[in-house]
Amino acid sequence: MRDFLVAVEAIVIGVVVTMLLFWLGNKIVESLPTKIRKALQPWVFIGPVVLLISLFLIYPTLQSIRLSFMEEAIDGSTTWVGLRNYQEIFGDSNFRTMLVNNLMWIAIVPIVVVSIGLAIAQFSNNVGPKREKFFKSAIFMPMAISFVSAATIWRLIYSYIPEGQSQTGLLNALWTAFGGSPQTWLQLEGFKLNNIFLMIIFIWLNVGFAMVLMSAAIKAVPEDTLEAGRMDGASSRQIFFRIILPQIWGTAISVFITVLIGSMKIFDIVLAMTGGNYNTNVLAQNFYNEYFVYGNTGKAMATVVVLIALIAPVMVYQVRHYRKMDAVR
């Protein structure tokens, strides 16, 4: 209860302080000469945002890069070690496994989420208004669940009970019903199946997000282009792939990039499901272990820098993509 009250207090104080800053800044700018006022007035609104981004994003990023070249002693003092932290993490076979796992996540998850979301969006748009609302609500519902809560649900689904006993896990219950032996799904390292079982959770959580955006994009396709396709004798399949899909491609790319970034920094699901064991570890989990468990600040920050290096090109592409979309509009 105390934590809840502290959180509410922080929100209220934050809103009040922000409003006071806007009001005070606006008053000061309005008292200035016209030319100066016109130049400074936009900064009254974007200034606090720039300040917060600098304080909570840019500064920590620069500090992480700096600390990645350092080694921290027990007394808190730091020593410059150059590239040693990077040499150690890349020389560690476990780190290379994590890197491969992360690459698997970004290679599989975004394309599956976008594909399923697009398929469901197209299907739900053709089932009638009442069924569409129910169908979309059911698919979108997992978005309201946190990653940790979802992991708890799926731990029960993947639950393993030794052979000869009643299976409580849904997947093993179905598997044994068809004559199979119960499996420890999260320990199946062959073909990295346990990683795929973790990806399924993330996909389940994000398909609703993809579906909503793709559905809105499909509905925004001009009806006259669809009618022209029908008049030319195009089948439903041809209309979808040759008329609808090209017009919603920008939205599909946006959803793909958003899911890609989320899968790059995946942490909660891995921590809650396996703790990174059985070769399911990822970079964000490794950062947590190095920093909070082992106290290796230098290696932890080097891991963060590698993660930033993976995400940064995607972010740059995303900004350029949005600019192109704005230019087209």
N, C-alpha and C positions, 0 to 999 in steps of 0.2 A: 504493500500500500504506500509505503514511504517513497519507493522508487517511482511509483505512478505520480504521486504529488510533485515530486521533484521534476519529472518530465513535463507535467502540465505547467508548472511554474516557469520552467525554462522556455516553453513555447510562448506563454503569455508575455513574459519579459522581453523575449526576442522580438515579438510582433510590435510591442509598445515602443521599444528602443528604435526599431527600424522606422516606424511612423514618425517618431520625434526627429530622427536624423533627416528624413525626407523633408519634413516641415521646416526644420531649421535651415537646411541647405537651400530650400526654395526661397525662404525669407531673405537670406543673405544675398542670393543671386538677384532677386527682384530689386534690391536696393542699389544695384550697380548700374552704370550707364548702359544704354540700349545695346550697343555693339558688343560689349563684354558680356551682357546678360544673355544675348542670343548664342554666343559662343559657349558659354558655361552651362546653360540650362540643361542640355542633354546629359551632362555629366552628373547632374544632381540625381538622375534616375539610374544611370548605369554605374556611377561611382561606387556605391556600396557593393554591387555585384562584382565589379573588378577587384575591389579590395578583398572580398571574401574568397574569390577564385585565387588571388595571389597568396592569401594567407593559408588557405586550406588545400590548395592543389599545386600551384607552381612552387612555392617554398618547400613543401614536403618532397616533391619530386627532385628538386635540385639537391636537397639534403640527402636523399636516398642515394643519388649518384655519387655524391661526395663520400658518404660512408661506405660505399661499395669498394672504395680503394683504401679503406682503413681497417685496422684490427683494434677491437676494444678490449682493454684490460679489465680485470675484476674491479679495480677502483674507479672505472669509468673513463680513464684516459684513453686517447686514441693514438695509434701509430700508423704512419703512411706505409702501406705494403705494396702499392702499385697494383699490378694485375694478378697478384697471387690468389685472391679470392676467386677470380674468374677461372684461373688455371685449375684450381682445386675442384670447383663445381663441375667444370666441363671434363675434368679427368676422372670424375666419379661416375661409374656405370649406372648407379641409381638415378643420378641427375639426368643422364641421357635417356633412361627409361621414362622419367617424368616428361621430358621434352617430347618423346614419341607419343606418350599418352595425350598430351595437350594437342599435338598435331592431329591425332585421331579425332579428338573432340571437335576441332574446328573443320575437319574434313568431312565428318559424317553428320553432326548435329544440325548445322544451319540448313543444309540442303534437304534433310529429312523434314525438319520443321516447316520450311517454306512449301515443300511439295504436299505434305499432308494438309497444312493449313489452306493451301490453294484448292485442293481437291474437295475438302469439306465446305469451303466457301462457295464453290461452284454448285455443289450438291444441295446445300441448304438454301441457296437462292432459288431453287427450282422445286421446292417441296410445299409451297404455299405459306402465307403469312403466319398462321398460327403455329404450324409445325416448325417453321423457321425460327421463331422466337424461342420455343422450347429447346430445339436442337442446339442453337447457338449458346443459349444460357448454360446448358449441360456441358458443352465443350469448353466454354470459357471459365467455368467454375473453378478449376484447379489454379487459375491465376490468382485467386484470393488466398491461396495456401502458401505459407512460407516454405523455403527449401527444406528446412529442418523438419517441419511438420510433414511434408511430402515424403521425406526420407523415412520417417517413422511409419507412415502408411505402407511404403514399399518394403520396409524391413519385414513387416508381417506377411506381405505377399510372397517374398523370397524366403520366408522362414523354413528352416530345415529341421526335421525330426528323424532320428535313425529309422532304418527300415524295420518293418514289423509293428510300428506304432502308428496311431492315427495322425495324419498330417494336418497341421494347423495352417500352414502356408498355402495360399490359393494356387500358386504355380506348381508346387509339389503335389498338391491334391489332384490337380488335373493331370499332371505327368504320370503319377502312379495309377490313376484311373484308366489310363491307356496302356498300362503294363510296364511302365518305366520304373527305374529305381530312383528314390529321392536323391536330389542333388543339392550340394552346397553351392548355390548359384554364384554367390559373391566370391567364391574361391576358385572358380574355373578359369585358370590362367591361359589355357590353350586357346589360340586365336584371339586372345584378349577378350574372351566372352564376358568376363566379369566387368570389364570397362564398358562394354556395350549395354549390360544390364543397368549400369549407373546412368548411361546416356538416355536410356528409355525414360527415366524419371524426369530428366531435364526436358526431354521432348514432350512428355505428357503435360508438363507445366506450361510450356510455351506455345503449343499448337493453338490454343485459344487466342492468344495475342496475334499470331499470324493470320488466323481465320478472320478475325474482326477487321483487320486492315485490308486484307485481300478482298473480303466481301464488299467493303465500302468502295474499293477501287473498281470492282466488277460492276457494281450498281451505277458508278459514275460514267461508265462507257456509254457514249451517245447511242441512243436507240436507232437513229437513222443509219448508222454504220452496220448494225446488226440486221436491220431490215434490208439493206442493200445486199448483204451477203445471202440472205434467204432468197431474195428475188433472183440472184445469180445462180441459185441451185446448190448453194453450199450446205453440207451436212452439219449437224450439231458439233461434231468433232472438228471440222474445218473452221467453223465459226469461232470455236474456242481458241484453237491454236494459231489461226491466221488473223483474227480480228480482235478478240478480247485480250489474249496474252500480250501481243505487242503494245497495246495501250496501257496495260497495267504493269509493264516491265519495270518502270521506275519504282513503283511501290514494292514490288517483289525484291528488288535490289536493296531498298531501304530496310525491309524486314530481315533480309539475309544478313546484312551488315550488323544490325542490332543484335540478332541472335548469335552471330559470330563473335562479337565482343563479349557477350555474356558467357559463351562457352569457353572463351580463352581464359577468363578469370574465375572459372568454376572452382568452388571451394567447399561450400556448405554441404552439398550432397556427398562428396567424397569423405569429408570429415565425419559426418553422421552415419554413413553406411559402413565404411571399411576403415576409416582413420588412415587411409593411404596404404594399408597393408595389401598383400597379395598382388603386388605390382599394379596397383591402381592409383598410386600417388601422382599428383600434378604439381605444377609450379607454385600455385597459391598455397597449397597444403605444405609444400616444402618450406616456403617462407615462414609460415606459422610455426612449424617445428623448429627451424633454425633460430628464429628470434625468441619465441616464447618458451620453448622447451629446452633447447640447448644453449641459448644465450649467445649464439654466433652472429653478432650484428653484421659483420662484414659480409659473410656468406648470404645472410638473409637479404641484405640490400642488393647484393649482386644478382640474386634470384629475381628481385623486384625489377631491376634494370633490364634483365633479359625479357621479363614479361612486358615491360613498357616497350621494349624494342619490337616485340611481336605485335602489340596493339597499335602503336603509333602509325605505321603505314596504313592500317585499316581506317583509323580516324581521319587521316589526311584524305584518303580516297572518299570517305563518307562526306566530308565537308565539300569536296569538289563535286561530288554527285548531287548534293543538295543545291549547290550553286547552279549547276546545269539545269536542274529541274525548275528552279526559280526563273532562270533565263527563258526557258521554254514557255512558262506561264505568262 
